């Protein structure tokens, strides 16, 4: 069985990503039908080495408000071995 790790949670990269934004609430999910859909992002780094780039795989996990249950709504490869995973999360709708 071959296994690929898309990254592990990176607290420092997540903090740096969020610090570089002028307003974290303006993050938008580009696949959302509602253009104003906001999301909260976490960065995952140091995944399995990519055969094409020789760099570790990376993933941005995007949490969006969505009812009625939590689920993974999409996994997209933004560029070679760099991914975006969107998780629908009803707990965010209160915030």
DARA-V560070 format. One line per field, one symbol per residue. ss: DSSP state (~ for helix, > for strand, _ for the rest). phi: phi as a letter, one per 20 degrees, with the letter a starting at -180 (. if undefined). burial: b if it has 9 or more other ideal C-beta (glycine too) atoms within 8 Angstrom, else e. A space follows every 10 residues. Layout:
BEGIN
ss=???
phi=???
burial=???
END
This chain:
BEGIN
ss=_______>>_ ~~~~~~~~~_ ___~~~_>__ _______>>> >>>>>___>_ _____>_>>> >>>>______ >>>>>>>>>_ _>>>>>>>_~ ~~~~_
phi=.eccdeqcgc ffffffgfff efbgfefcef effefefebd dcdcclegfe fedmdffccd eddcfaeebf afeaccefbg mcccdddecf ffffd
burial=eeeeebbeeb eebbeebbee beeeeebbbe ebeeeebbbb bbbbbebbeb eeeeebbbbb bbbbbeeeee eebeebeeee bbbbbbbbbb ebeee
END
